[in-house]
Amino acid sequence: MYQNIIKEFLNGRKYDPRHIEGYMRLQYHTLDHLDRDTFKKEVEVCIGVIDAAGKKMAEKNAQSFGL
């Protein structure tokens, strides 16, 4: 469910939505309460984290959440 919303905000940029959801879950245990604007901002923050930490770390994090 969240990954579809993330894909919408990516606008074709090549990031794995699982990676973004995983990093969002580090900040928020549940994502249901986030309004659309906050969710979109968090997607951008997570893109920055992925760029800084790398895809290997993003994959490890996503797997830790069962994504």
N, C-alpha and C positions, 0 to 999 in steps of 0.2 A: 504494500500500500504506500508506504513512505517513499520507496524507490521510484514509483511512478511520478510522484510530485517532484522529487529531486531531478528526474530526467527532464521534466518540463522546465525547471529553472536552469538546467545546464545549457539549454538552447544549442544542442549539438556539440558542445565541448566534450572532449574525450576523457571523461573521468568515470570511474566505476561508481555507480550510485551506492553500492554496498559499502565502499570506503567512506563515502560522505556520511551515510547513516551511522556507521560505526563511530566516527569522530563526533557526530552530534550526540550520540548516546554517552560519550564520556562527560559531556556537559549536562545533559538532561536524561534522566532515567526513562522518562516517557516523553514522547513527542506530541501527544494528542493536544496538549494545552497551548501549543505554539500557534499564534495567529499567522496568517499567510506572509505578512511582511517580515516578521521575526524569522520564520522558517527560511525565507529567501535569503535574508542576511546571514543566517547560520550556514547555509550552503556555501556562500562566498567565503566565509571564515574557514570552513573545512577545506575548500579548494586551496587556500593559502597554506594550511597545515600540510596537506598532501604534497604541495610543491616544495615545502621546506623539509619534511621528514622522508619523503620518497614513497613510492608505491609499495615497496616491500614491507615497510612498517605499516602502511595503511591496510595492506592485506592481512597482516598479523592481527591488527586491531579488529578488523571486521570479523575475522574468524573467532576472536575471543568473545564476540557477541552472538555467535552462531549464524552469522550472515554469509 
